[in-house]
Amino acid sequence: MSVLKNLLRSTARIAAAAALGACLCTAALSPAAAAERPSYYPADYAKMVEASKKEGGLLIYSIMAEYNWRPVIEDFNKLYPWIKVSTLDLNSNEVFTRYYAEKSSGAKTTDLIVSATVDGWLEFIRKGEVMDYKSVESDKVPAWSKPTPGFYTVSTDPNIIVYNKLVVPEDKRPKGIQHLAKLVKENPALFKNGLATYNVPLSTYGQAIYDVYLNRNGDKGWAALEVLGPQTRLEMSAGPMLAKLASGEYKVSYFAGGVVVFPKMKDAMTSKVMGWSFIDDGTPLFMRMMAIPKAAPNVNSAKLMLDFILSHAGQAAFGRGGLTPYRSDVKPEEVAFFTYDSIKEKVGEENLLLITYDAERLKGYPALIDHFKKAYPAK
């Protein structure tokens, strides 16, 4: 019965996403929606554009919400109004397991995958499922953003510290992990059982964040975490952390996803309750990645979307949707929150910790988890 419910729920989500894509596509047909591709695209790019007109739309499996995608789809459909775009919001592992199941059964599957899970992507690459496509935008983005052929960065989203301003006095609001540990030592009653972070043993997302922070800070980082551990409760996602933070159950949440926090801060009531800070001893930036899977049924449409996402226009559109663009030609005034360069300006390049897709780093995860369990007593 649970399987049937999940299937019905997923089908409903696909239908809703398809309806959204159709709506945006129709809206994009007006003369005011006229747009042009960059002038440096090759002349034969038009062949791929024409070929996309014979395809059946575009289905994307991602870990982003509808509001993240909305400005991207709107601007994409100004260029390609005939491509109906549907997005399905899944968790980091579902994007892959769903694809594997559909491919093995011969069912129609996704055209583009967007996710931010290190182990999931590395397995996908190892299995040879990434289509080796060199984007026409490849030379316009930094080398670190395209670690293997066909594998590209969508955004570089920060993990930050969030606190409840109503219960944490201004002079006791943390600016970093080591600063938070100092505050906890000096004010044990204030912070007792009042901290929250990711459940690292159960979250590969959390493991990658802790790994990059500890790679930067070593023993000093572990010393700080060992102070925080006994006062910290563990959550699987940023949503529960922030809900309990707003209610006062938690006083500080550390390594929370900025992509979840920043939109909430637009709300006047929320901003009265919650404040936040980049992490001054190392702000992790999660590289949200994308690739066209080899079994994609609408390859030309997928290539057009991948190229658009990497373009200045696509990066700016995702910036308006709440993500963090990394192209140097995207300016802060073009986005809702931050760009890679504007974060670098605030925290310093030495404190930008890119979470890369390096298989060697995974080998250290078991030791990391063991140490974490000792530092964070089960509650």
Residue pairs with C-beta under 8 A, 6 or more apart in sequence:
10 88
13 88
13 89
14 59
14 86
14 88
17 66
17 86
17 87
17 88
17 89
18 57
18 84
18 86
20 66
20 70
20 73
20 86
20 87
21 57
21 58
21 73
21 84
21 85
21 86
21 87
22 84
24 70
24 73
24 74
24 77
24 85
25 77
25 81
25 82
25 83
25 84
25 85
27 33
27 74
27 77
28 74
28 77
28 78
28 81
29 81
33 77
33 78
33 81
34 78
35 75
35 78
35 79
35 313
36 79
37 45
37 79
38 311
38 312
40 136
41 136
42 136
45 136
48 300
48 303
48 304
49 80
49 300
49 304
51 300
52 80
52 82
52 83
52 298
52 300
52 301
52 304
53 82
55 83
55 297
55 298
55 299
55 300
55 301
56 297
56 298
57 83
57 84
57 85
57 86
57 298
57 301
58 83
58 84
58 85
58 86
58 111
58 112
58 298
58 301
58 302
58 305
59 86
59 87
59 88
59 109
59 110
59 111
59 112
59 298
60 69
60 85
60 86
60 87
60 88
60 110
60 111
60 112
60 113
60 114
60 305
61 88
61 90
61 94
61 95
61 98
61 99
61 110
61 112
61 113
61 114
61 115
62 69
62 87
62 88
62 89
62 90
62 95
62 112
62 113
62 114
62 115
63 89
63 90
63 91
63 92
63 95
63 114
63 115
63 116
63 288
64 87
64 89
64 114
64 321
64 323
65 89
66 87
66 89
67 263
67 321
67 322
68 259
68 318
68 321
68 322
68 323
69 85
69 87
69 321
70 321
71 317
71 318
71 320
71 321
72 308
72 309
72 314
72 317
72 318
72 321
73 85
73 87
74 317
75 308
75 313
75 314
75 317
76 83
76 85
76 304
76 305
76 308
76 314
76 317
77 83
77 85
79 304
79 308
80 301
80 304
83 301
83 304
83 305
85 305
88 110
90 98
92 115
92 116
92 117
92 120
92 204
92 205
93 117
93 120
95 110
95 113
95 114
95 115
95 120
96 113
96 115
96 120
96 123
96 124
98 109
98 110
99 109
99 110
99 113
99 129
99 293
99 295
101 107
102 108
102 109
102 110
102 295
103 109
103 293
103 295
108 297
109 293
109 295
109 296
109 297
110 293
110 296
111 292
111 293
111 296
111 297
111 298
111 299
111 301
111 302
111 305
112 290
112 291
112 292
112 293
112 296
112 302
112 305
112 306
113 124
113 290
113 291
113 292
113 293
114 154
114 288
114 289
114 290
115 121
115 288
115 289
115 290
116 157
116 205
116 286
116 287
116 288
116 289
117 204
117 205
117 208
118 204
118 207
118 208
118 355
118 357
118 361
118 362
119 204
119 362
120 204
121 151
121 289
121 291
121 357
122 357
122 359
122 362
124 130
124 291
124 293
125 148
125 151
125 357
128 294
129 291
129 293
129 294
129 295
130 148
130 149
130 150
130 151
130 291
130 292
130 293
130 294
131 150
131 291
131 292
131 293
131 294
131 296
131 299
132 149
132 150
133 149
133 150
133 292
133 303
133 306
134 149
134 150
135 152
135 303
135 306
135 307
135 310
136 307
137 307
137 310
137 311
138 146
138 152
138 310
140 310
140 311
140 312
140 327
141 152
141 153
141 310
141 326
141 327
142 326
144 153
144 354
144 356
145 152
145 153
145 287
145 326
146 152
146 153
147 356
147 357
148 357
150 291
150 292
151 289
151 290
151 291
151 357
152 289
152 290
152 291
152 306
152 309
152 310
153 287
153 288
153 289
153 290
153 326
154 288
154 289
154 290
154 309
154 318
154 323
155 287
155 288
155 315
155 318
155 323
155 324
155 325
155 326
156 285
156 286
156 287
156 288
156 324
156 325
156 326
156 340
156 354
157 257
157 258
157 259
157 285
157 286
157 288
157 323
157 324
158 258
158 278
158 283
158 284
158 285
158 286
158 324
158 338
158 343
159 209
159 255
159 256
159 257
159 258
159 279
159 283
159 284
159 285
159 286
160 255
160 256
160 257
160 258
160 261
160 276
160 277
160 278
160 279
160 283
161 174
161 175
161 176
161 177
161 180
161 252
161 253
161 254
161 255
161 256
161 276
161 277
161 278
161 279
162 241
162 242
162 245
162 252
162 253
162 254
162 256
162 261
162 274
162 275
162 276
163 173
163 174
163 245
163 251
163 252
163 253
163 274
163 275
163 276
163 277
164 245
164 246
164 248
164 250
164 251
164 252
164 273
164 274
165 173
165 272
165 273
165 274
165 275
166 248
166 273
167 194
167 248
167 251
168 190
168 251
168 252
172 183
172 187
172 190
173 275
173 277
174 180
174 183
174 252
174 254
174 277
175 277
175 279
175 280
176 277
176 279
176 280
176 281
176 282
177 213
177 217
177 221
177 224
177 225
177 228
177 254
177 279
177 281
177 282
178 217
178 220
178 221
178 224
178 281
179 280
179 281
180 195
180 224
180 228
180 252
180 254
181 223
181 224
181 225
181 227
181 228
183 190
183 191
184 191
184 195
184 227
184 228
184 231
185 227
190 251
191 231
191 251
191 252
192 231
193 231
193 233
193 379
194 231
194 250
194 251
194 252
195 228
195 231
195 232
195 233
195 250
195 251
195 252
195 253
195 254
196 232
196 233
196 234
196 235
196 241
196 244
196 245
196 250
196 252
196 253
196 254
197 206
197 228
197 232
197 234
197 235
197 241
197 253
197 254
197 255
197 256
198 205
198 206
198 209
198 210
198 234
198 235
198 236
198 237
198 255
199 206
199 234
199 235
199 236
200 206
200 207
200 210
200 234
200 368
200 369
200 372
200 376
201 369
201 372
201 373
202 236
203 236
205 286
206 255
207 365
207 368
207 369
208 284
208 286
208 355
208 361
209 255
209 284
209 286
209 355
210 225
210 255
210 368
210 372
211 355
211 361
211 364
211 365
211 368
212 282
212 284
212 353
212 354
212 355
212 356
213 221
213 255
213 279
213 282
213 284
213 353
214 221
214 222
214 368
215 353
215 361
216 281
216 282
216 353
217 224
217 281
217 282
221 281
221 282
222 371
222 375
225 372
225 375
225 376
226 375
228 254
229 372
229 375
229 376
229 377
230 376
230 377
232 376
233 250
233 379
234 376
234 379
235 241
238 253
238 256
238 257
238 260
238 261
239 260
241 250
241 253
241 256
242 253
242 256
242 260
242 261
242 264
242 274
244 250
245 251
245 252
245 253
245 274
246 270
246 273
246 274
254 279
255 279
255 284
256 276
257 286
258 276
258 324
258 337
258 338
259 322
259 323
259 324
261 274
261 276
262 322
262 336
262 337
262 338
263 322
263 336
264 270
264 274
265 271
265 274
265 276
278 343
278 346
278 347
278 351
279 347
279 351
280 347
280 351
281 351
282 351
282 353
283 343
283 347
283 351
283 352
283 353
284 353
284 355
285 324
285 340
285 343
285 352
285 353
285 354
285 355
286 355
287 354
287 355
287 356
287 357
288 323
289 357
290 306
290 309
292 299
292 302
292 303
292 306
296 302
307 314
308 314
309 315
309 318
310 327
312 327
312 329
312 330
315 325
315 326
315 327
315 330
316 325
316 330
316 334
316 335
318 325
319 325
319 330
319 334
319 335
319 336
319 337
319 339
320 334
320 335
320 336
321 336
322 336
322 337
324 335
324 337
324 338
324 339
324 340
324 343
325 335
325 339
325 340
326 339
326 340
328 340
328 341
330 339
331 339
332 338
332 339
332 342
340 352
343 352
344 352
